[in-house]
Amino acid sequence: MTNEMTEPIEADAASEMPSDKVADLVEYIVCGLVSDDEAVSLDVTDGPEGALIEVSCAEEDAGRIIGRRGRTIKAIRTLARALGSRVGTSVEVEVLG
């Protein structure tokens, strides 16, 4: 018996961009904050200098994502940048409301 662990390689995992992992994290956090999570959509644009994640949501939920004095969106950006640096890409997050 060996202690070697192997993971199956999926076709979807091979085509996934590093920014997709960050977008999944942002979507998870944002959907937990808003009241209408069906209205949340993310547009991920990969460029040579990094990825841009644009969050679209219902008009009344934009304030929940931004937070008082922008503290919530600042925390989301911090987490996104931390994961982005871990997977090897720079990330910017914008709220379109």
N, CA, C and O atoms as a GROMACS GRO file, in nm:
protein
  388
    1MET      N    1   0.084  -0.117   0.000
    1MET     CA    2   0.000   0.000   0.000
    1MET      C    3   0.089   0.123   0.000
    1MET      O    4   0.183   0.133   0.079
    2THR      N    5   0.059   0.216  -0.087
    2THR     CA    6   0.137   0.339  -0.094
    2THR      C    7   0.057   0.455  -0.038
    2THR      O    8  -0.065   0.451  -0.034
    3ASN      N    9   0.127   0.560   0.004
    3ASN     CA   10   0.064   0.680   0.057
    3ASN      C   11   0.047   0.786  -0.050
    3ASN      O   12   0.028   0.904  -0.020
    4GLU      N   13   0.054   0.746  -0.172
    4GLU     CA   14   0.048   0.838  -0.284
    4GLU      C   15  -0.098   0.867  -0.320
    4GLU      O   16  -0.177   0.775  -0.339
    5MET      N   17  -0.132   0.996  -0.327
    5MET     CA   18  -0.269   1.035  -0.364
    5MET      C   19  -0.267   1.089  -0.505
    5MET      O   20  -0.182   1.170  -0.542
    6THR      N   21  -0.360   1.045  -0.583
    6THR     CA   22  -0.372   1.096  -0.719
    6THR      C   23  -0.511   1.154  -0.736
    6THR      O   24  -0.609   1.100  -0.684
    7GLU      N   25  -0.519   1.264  -0.809
    7GLU     CA   26  -0.648   1.327  -0.836
    7GLU      C   27  -0.681   1.304  -0.983
    7GLU      O   28  -0.594   1.314  -1.069
    8PRO      N   29  -0.807   1.276  -1.010
    8PRO     CA   30  -0.846   1.259  -1.151
    8PRO      C   31  -0.840   1.394  -1.222
    8PRO      O   32  -0.872   1.498  -1.165
    9ILE      N   33  -0.799   1.389  -1.347
    9ILE     CA   34  -0.791   1.510  -1.427
    9ILE      C   35  -0.922   1.524  -1.504
    9ILE      O   36  -0.961   1.435  -1.579
   10GLU      N   37  -0.988   1.638  -1.483
   10GLU     CA   38  -1.113   1.664  -1.551
   10GLU      C   39  -1.088   1.752  -1.672
   10GLU      O   40  -0.994   1.832  -1.673
   11ALA      N   41  -1.169   1.740  -1.772
   11ALA     CA   42  -1.154   1.821  -1.892
   11ALA      C   43  -1.182   1.968  -1.862
   11ALA      O   44  -1.116   2.056  -1.917
   12ASP      N   45  -1.279   1.996  -1.773
   12ASP     CA   46  -1.311   2.134  -1.739
   12ASP      C   47  -1.199   2.199  -1.659
   12ASP      O   48  -1.173   2.318  -1.676
   13ALA      N   49  -1.134   2.125  -1.574
   13ALA     CA   50  -1.028   2.180  -1.491
   13ALA      C   51  -0.908   2.223  -1.574
   13ALA      O   52  -0.838   2.318  -1.539
   14ALA      N   53  -0.884   2.154  -1.684
   14ALA     CA   54  -0.770   2.188  -1.767
   14ALA      C   55  -0.792   2.320  -1.842
   14ALA      O   56  -0.697   2.393  -1.868
   15SER      N   57  -0.916   2.351  -1.875
   15SER     CA   58  -0.946   2.473  -1.949
   15SER      C   59  -0.977   2.591  -1.858
   15SER      O   60  -0.999   2.702  -1.908
   16GLU      N   61  -0.980   2.571  -1.727
   16GLU     CA   62  -1.014   2.678  -1.634
   16GLU      C   63  -0.898   2.775  -1.618
   16GLU      O   64  -0.783   2.734  -1.597
   17MET      N   65  -0.928   2.904  -1.628
   17MET     CA   66  -0.828   3.009  -1.610
   17MET      C   67  -0.810   3.036  -1.461
   17MET      O   68  -0.901   3.011  -1.382
   18PRO      N   69  -0.694   3.088  -1.420
   18PRO     CA   70  -0.675   3.123  -1.278
   18PRO      C   71  -0.777   3.225  -1.231
   18PRO      O   72  -0.818   3.223  -1.115
   19SER      N   73  -0.818   3.315  -1.319
   19SER     CA   74  -0.915   3.418  -1.280
   19SER      C   75  -1.053   3.358  -1.251
   19SER      O   76  -1.132   3.419  -1.180
   20ASP      N   77  -1.082   3.239  -1.304
   20ASP     CA   78  -1.210   3.174  -1.277
   20ASP      C   79  -1.223   3.135  -1.131
   20ASP      O   80  -1.332   3.142  -1.074
   21LYS      N   81  -1.114   3.095  -1.070
   21LYS     CA   82  -1.116   3.061  -0.927
   21LYS      C   83  -1.145   3.184  -0.843
   21LYS      O   84  -1.221   3.177  -0.746
   22VAL      N   85  -1.086   3.295  -0.881
   22VAL     CA   86  -1.109   3.421  -0.809
   22VAL      C   87  -1.253   3.466  -0.830
   22VAL      O   88  -1.317   3.513  -0.736
   23ALA      N   89  -1.304   3.452  -0.951
   23ALA     CA   90  -1.442   3.490  -0.980
   23ALA      C   91  -1.541   3.404  -0.900
   23ALA      O   92  -1.644   3.454  -0.855
   24ASP      N   93  -1.509   3.277  -0.882
   24ASP     CA   94  -1.594   3.190  -0.800
   24ASP      C   95  -1.599   3.240  -0.656
   24ASP      O   96  -1.706   3.240  -0.593
   25LEU      N   97  -1.485   3.280  -0.603
   25LEU     CA   98  -1.480   3.333  -0.466
   25LEU      C   99  -1.562   3.462  -0.455
   25LEU      O  100  -1.641   3.477  -0.362
   26VAL      N  101  -1.544   3.553  -0.549
   26VAL     CA  102  -1.616   3.680  -0.546
   26VAL      C  103  -1.766   3.655  -0.556
   26VAL      O  104  -1.845   3.716  -0.484
   27GLU      N  105  -1.806   3.564  -0.645
   27GLU     CA  106  -1.948   3.533  -0.661
   27GLU      C  107  -2.006   3.474  -0.532
   27GLU      O  108  -2.117   3.509  -0.493
   28TYR      N  109  -1.933   3.388  -0.467
   28TYR     CA  110  -1.978   3.326  -0.342
   28TYR      C  111  -2.000   3.432  -0.234
   28TYR      O  112  -2.100   3.429  -0.163
   29ILE      N  113  -1.906   3.524  -0.221
   29ILE     CA  114  -1.917   3.629  -0.119
   29ILE      C  115  -2.032   3.723  -0.151
   29ILE      O  116  -2.113   3.755  -0.063
   30VAL      N  117  -2.040   3.768  -0.275
   30VAL     CA  118  -2.144   3.864  -0.315
   30VAL      C  119  -2.284   3.803  -0.300
   30VAL      O  120  -2.375   3.870  -0.252
   31CYS      N  121  -2.301   3.679  -0.340
   31CYS     CA  122  -2.433   3.616  -0.329
   31CYS      C  123  -2.476   3.601  -0.184
   31CYS      O  124  -2.596   3.599  -0.155
   32GLY      N  125  -2.381   3.591  -0.093
   32GLY     CA  126  -2.414   3.585   0.049
   32GLY      C  127  -2.454   3.719   0.106
   32GLY      O  128  -2.517   3.725   0.211
   33LEU      N  129  -2.419   3.827   0.039
   33LEU     CA  130  -2.449   3.962   0.088
   33LEU      C  131  -2.581   4.018   0.037
   33LEU      O  132  -2.648   4.091   0.109
   34VAL      N  133  -2.619   3.984  -0.084
   34VAL     CA  134  -2.734   4.048  -0.148
   34VAL      C  135  -2.864   3.977  -0.114
   34VAL      O  136  -2.864   3.862  -0.070
   35SER      N  137  -2.975   4.047  -0.134
   35SER     CA  138  -3.106   3.986  -0.109
   35SER      C  139  -3.158   3.914  -0.233
   35SER      O  140  -3.235   3.818  -0.221
   36ASP      N  141  -3.118   3.959  -0.353
   36ASP     CA  142  -3.162   3.897  -0.479
   36ASP      C  143  -3.039   3.838  -0.549
   36ASP      O  144  -2.981   3.902  -0.636
   37ASP      N  145  -3.002   3.716  -0.511
   37ASP     CA  146  -2.881   3.656  -0.570
   37ASP      C  147  -2.902   3.610  -0.714
   37ASP      O  148  -2.805   3.579  -0.783
   38GLU      N  149  -3.027   3.606  -0.761
   38GLU     CA  150  -3.053   3.573  -0.901
   38GLU      C  151  -3.010   3.686  -0.994
   38GLU      O  152  -2.982   3.663  -1.111
   39ALA      N  153  -3.006   3.810  -0.941
   39ALA     CA  154  -2.971   3.926  -1.023
   39ALA      C  155  -2.820   3.947  -1.031
   39ALA      O  156  -2.774   4.036  -1.104
   40VAL      N  157  -2.742   3.868  -0.960
   40VAL     CA  158  -2.596   3.883  -0.959
   40VAL      C  159  -2.537   3.815  -1.081
   40VAL      O  160  -2.567   3.699  -1.110
   41SER      N  161  -2.451   3.889  -1.152
   41SER     CA  162  -2.376   3.829  -1.262
   41SER      C  163  -2.236   3.887  -1.262
   41SER      O  164  -2.215   4.003  -1.226
   42LEU      N  165  -2.141   3.806  -1.303
   42LEU     CA  166  -2.002   3.848  -1.308
   42LEU      C  167  -1.953   3.842  -1.452
   42LEU      O  168  -1.983   3.748  -1.525
   43ASP      N  169  -1.878   3.945  -1.490
   43ASP     CA  170  -1.816   3.948  -1.621
   43ASP      C  171  -1.665   3.951  -1.599
   43ASP      O  172  -1.612   4.049  -1.546
   44VAL      N  173  -1.597   3.847  -1.639
   44VAL     CA  174  -1.453   3.834  -1.618
   44VAL      C  175  -1.382   3.862  -1.749
   44VAL      O  176  -1.407   3.796  -1.850
   45THR      N  177  -1.292   3.961  -1.746
   45THR     CA  178  -1.213   3.996  -1.864
   45THR      C  179  -1.066   3.974  -1.832
   45THR      O  180  -1.010   4.039  -1.744
   46ASP      N  181  -1.005   3.881  -1.903
   46ASP     CA  182  -0.862   3.853  -1.884
   46ASP      C  183  -0.782   3.937  -1.982
   46ASP      O  184  -0.807   3.935  -2.102
   47GLY      N  185  -0.685   4.009  -1.929
   47GLY     CA  186  -0.598   4.091  -2.012
   47GLY      C  187  -0.453   4.059  -1.985
   47GLY      O  188  -0.423   3.974  -1.902
   48PRO      N  189  -0.361   4.125  -2.055
   48PRO     CA  190  -0.218   4.097  -2.036
   48PRO      C  191  -0.168   4.137  -1.897
   48PRO      O  192  -0.073   4.078  -1.846
   49GLU      N  193  -0.230   4.238  -1.836
   49GLU     CA  194  -0.184   4.282  -1.704
   49GLU      C  195  -0.262   4.219  -1.589
   49GLU      O  196  -0.229   4.241  -1.473
   50GLY      N  197  -0.365   4.140  -1.619
   50GLY     CA  198  -0.441   4.074  -1.514
   50GLY      C  199  -0.587   4.059  -1.552
   50GLY      O  200  -0.622   4.071  -1.670
   51ALA      N  201  -0.670   4.033  -1.454
   51ALA     CA  202  -0.811   4.009  -1.478
   51ALA      C  203  -0.895   4.120  -1.416
   51ALA      O  204  -0.861   4.174  -1.311
   52LEU      N  205  -1.005   4.152  -1.483
   52LEU     CA  206  -1.102   4.247  -1.433
   52LEU      C  207  -1.232   4.172  -1.412
   52LEU      O  208  -1.285   4.110  -1.504
   53ILE      N  209  -1.283   4.178  -1.289
   53ILE     CA  210  -1.410   4.114  -1.255
   53ILE      C  211  -1.511   4.224  -1.229
   53ILE      O  212  -1.497   4.300  -1.133
   54GLU      N  213  -1.614   4.232  -1.314
   54GLU     CA  214  -1.719   4.331  -1.299
   54GLU      C  215  -1.843   4.263  -1.244
   54GLU      O  216  -1.895   4.168  -1.303
   55VAL      N  217  -1.890   4.312  -1.129
   55VAL     CA  218  -2.005   4.254  -1.061
   55VAL      C  219  -2.128   4.338  -1.094
   55VAL      O  220  -2.131   4.458  -1.065
   56SER      N  221  -2.228   4.277  -1.154
   56SER     CA  222  -2.356   4.342  -1.179
   56SER      C  223  -2.458   4.285  -1.082
   56SER      O  224  -2.461   4.165  -1.058
   57CYS      N  225  -2.541   4.373  -1.027
   57CYS     CA  226  -2.641   4.328  -0.931
   57CYS      C  227  -2.761   4.420  -0.937
   57CYS      O  228  -2.762   4.518  -1.013
   58ALA      N  229  -2.863   4.389  -0.858
   58ALA     CA  230  -2.980   4.475  -0.849
   58ALA      C  231  -2.938   4.609  -0.788
   58ALA      O  232  -2.846   4.615  -0.707
   59GLU      N  233  -3.008   4.715  -0.828
   59GLU     CA  234  -2.974   4.851  -0.784
   59GLU      C  235  -2.972   4.863  -0.632
   59GLU      O  236  -2.883   4.928  -0.576
   60GLU      N  237  -3.069   4.802  -0.564
   60GLU     CA  238  -3.077   4.814  -0.418
   60GLU      C  239  -2.971   4.731  -0.345
   60GLU      O  240  -2.946   4.754  -0.227
   61ASP      N  241  -2.909   4.635  -0.414
   61ASP     CA  242  -2.806   4.552  -0.351
   61ASP      C  243  -2.665   4.608  -0.368
   61ASP      O  244  -2.572   4.561  -0.303
   62ALA      N  245  -2.648   4.707  -0.454
   62ALA     CA  246  -2.514   4.764  -0.476
   62ALA      C  247  -2.458   4.822  -0.347
   62ALA      O  248  -2.338   4.808  -0.320
   63GLY      N  249  -2.542   4.886  -0.268
   63GLY     CA  250  -2.496   4.943  -0.141
   63GLY      C  251  -2.450   4.837  -0.042
   63GLY      O  252  -2.359   4.862   0.037
   64ARG      N  253  -2.511   4.721  -0.046
   64ARG     CA  254  -2.469   4.612   0.042
   64ARG      C  255  -2.331   4.559   0.004
   64ARG      O  256  -2.251   4.523   0.090
   65ILE      N  257  -2.305   4.555  -0.126
   65ILE     CA  258  -2.175   4.507  -0.172
   65ILE      C  259  -2.066   4.610  -0.142
   65ILE      O  260  -1.956   4.574  -0.102
   66ILE      N  261  -2.098   4.736  -0.161
   66ILE     CA  262  -1.999   4.842  -0.136
   66ILE      C  263  -1.977   4.862   0.013
   66ILE      O  264  -1.862   4.874   0.056
   67GLY      N  265  -2.083   4.864   0.092
   67GLY     CA  266  -2.070   4.878   0.236
   67GLY      C  267  -2.048   5.023   0.277
   67GLY      O  268  -2.029   5.111   0.194
   68ARG      N  269  -2.050   5.044   0.407
   68ARG     CA  270  -2.027   5.178   0.460
   68ARG      C  271  -1.883   5.220   0.436
   68ARG      O  272  -1.788   5.150   0.469
   69ARG      N  273  -1.873   5.337   0.376
   69ARG     CA  274  -1.743   5.394   0.342
   69ARG      C  275  -1.658   5.300   0.254
   69ARG      O  276  -1.536   5.311   0.252
   70GLY      N  277  -1.723   5.209   0.184
   70GLY     CA  278  -1.653   5.119   0.093
   70GLY      C  279  -1.576   5.007   0.160
   70GLY      O  280  -1.490   4.945   0.099
   71ARG      N  281  -1.607   4.981   0.284
   71ARG     CA  282  -1.530   4.879   0.358
   71ARG      C  283  -1.554   4.737   0.306
   71ARG      O  284  -1.461   4.657   0.301
   72THR      N  285  -1.677   4.707   0.269
   72THR     CA  286  -1.708   4.570   0.224
   72THR      C  287  -1.640   4.541   0.090
   72THR      O  288  -1.579   4.435   0.075
   73ILE      N  289  -1.652   4.632  -0.006
   73ILE     CA  290  -1.588   4.607  -0.136
   73ILE      C  291  -1.436   4.607  -0.120
   73ILE      O  292  -1.367   4.535  -0.193
   74LYS      N  293  -1.384   4.684  -0.028
   74LYS     CA  294  -1.240   4.682  -0.004
   74LYS      C  295  -1.196   4.546   0.049
   74LYS      O  296  -1.091   4.494   0.010
   75ALA      N  297  -1.276   4.487   0.137
   75ALA     CA  298  -1.244   4.353   0.190
   75ALA      C  299  -1.254   4.248   0.080
   75ALA      O  300  -1.172   4.156   0.073
   76ILE      N  301  -1.356   4.260  -0.006
   76ILE     CA  302  -1.371   4.166  -0.118
   76ILE      C  303  -1.252   4.176  -0.211
   76ILE      O  304  -1.199   4.075  -0.257
   77ARG      N  305  -1.209   4.300  -0.240
   77ARG     CA  306  -1.093   4.319  -0.327
   77ARG      C  307  -0.967   4.262  -0.265
   77ARG      O  308  -0.884   4.203  -0.335
   78THR      N  309  -0.951   4.278  -0.134
   78THR     CA  310  -0.834   4.224  -0.066
   78THR      C  311  -0.829   4.072  -0.077
   78THR      O  312  -0.725   4.014  -0.106
   79LEU      N  313  -0.944   4.007  -0.053
   79LEU     CA  314  -0.950   3.861  -0.065
   79LEU      C  315  -0.926   3.816  -0.208
   79LEU      O  316  -0.856   3.718  -0.231
   80ALA      N  317  -0.983   3.888  -0.305
   80ALA     CA  318  -0.965   3.852  -0.446
   80ALA      C  319  -0.819   3.866  -0.488
   80ALA      O  320  -0.765   3.781  -0.558
   81ARG      N  321  -0.755   3.973  -0.444
   81ARG     CA  322  -0.613   3.993  -0.479
   81ARG      C  323  -0.525   3.888  -0.413
   81ARG      O  324  -0.427   3.842  -0.472
   82ALA      N  325  -0.558   3.850  -0.289
   82ALA     CA  326  -0.479   3.747  -0.220
   82ALA      C  327  -0.489   3.614  -0.294
   82ALA      O  328  -0.388   3.547  -0.315
   83LEU      N  329  -0.610   3.574  -0.333
   83LEU     CA  330  -0.625   3.449  -0.407
   83LEU      C  331  -0.562   3.462  -0.546
   83LEU      O  332  -0.503   3.367  -0.596
   84GLY      N  333  -0.577   3.579  -0.607
   84GLY     CA  334  -0.516   3.601  -0.738
   84GLY      C  335  -0.366   3.585  -0.736
   84GLY      O  336  -0.308   3.526  -0.827
   85SER      N  337  -0.302   3.638  -0.633
   85SER     CA  338  -0.156   3.622  -0.624
   85SER      C  339  -0.118   3.477  -0.600
   85SER      O  340  -0.011   3.433  -0.642
   86ARG      N  341  -0.204   3.404  -0.533
   86ARG     CA  342  -0.178   3.262  -0.508
   86ARG      C  343  -0.187   3.179  -0.636
   86ARG      O  344  -0.111   3.084  -0.654
   87VAL      N  345  -0.280   3.215  -0.724
   87VAL     CA  346  -0.295   3.140  -0.848
   87VAL      C  347  -0.218   3.202  -0.964
   87VAL      O  348  -0.219   3.148  -1.074
   88GLY      N  349  -0.153   3.314  -0.940
   88GLY     CA  350  -0.062   3.370  -1.039
   88GLY      C  351  -0.121   3.475  -1.132
   88GLY      O  352  -0.080   3.484  -1.248
   89THR      N  353  -0.214   3.553  -1.085
   89THR     CA  354  -0.271   3.660  -1.168
   89THR      C  355  -0.307   3.779  -1.080
   89THR      O  356  -0.337   3.764  -0.962
   90SER      N  357  -0.304   3.898  -1.140
   90SER     CA  358  -0.350   4.015  -1.064
   90SER      C  359  -0.497   4.036  -1.096
   90SER      O  360  -0.543   4.006  -1.207
   91VAL      N  361  -0.572   4.088  -0.998
   91VAL     CA  362  -0.717   4.096  -1.011
   91VAL      C  363  -0.766   4.232  -0.965
   91VAL      O  364  -0.717   4.288  -0.866
   92GLU      N  365  -0.865   4.286  -1.038
   92GLU     CA  366  -0.937   4.405  -0.998
   92GLU      C  367  -1.086   4.370  -0.995
   92GLU      O  368  -1.135   4.299  -1.082
   93VAL      N  369  -1.157   4.421  -0.894
   93VAL     CA  370  -1.300   4.396  -0.880
   93VAL      C  371  -1.373   4.529  -0.883
   93VAL      O  372  -1.338   4.622  -0.810
   94GLU      N  373  -1.474   4.539  -0.970
   94GLU     CA  374  -1.556   4.660  -0.982
   94GLU      C  375  -1.704   4.622  -0.968
   94GLU      O  376  -1.746   4.516  -1.012
   95VAL      N  377  -1.781   4.711  -0.904
   95VAL     CA  378  -1.924   4.692  -0.888
   95VAL      C  379  -1.996   4.784  -0.986
   95VAL      O  380  -1.974   4.905  -0.988
   96LEU      N  381  -2.084   4.724  -1.069
   96LEU     CA  382  -2.157   4.803  -1.168
   96LEU      C  383  -2.297   4.840  -1.121
   96LEU      O  384  -2.359   4.930  -1.178
   97GLY      N  385  -2.348   4.771  -1.020
   97GLY     CA  386  -2.478   4.807  -0.963
   97GLY      C  387  -2.593   4.790  -1.046
   97GLY      O  388  -2.705   4.818  -1.004
   0.00000   0.00000   0.00000
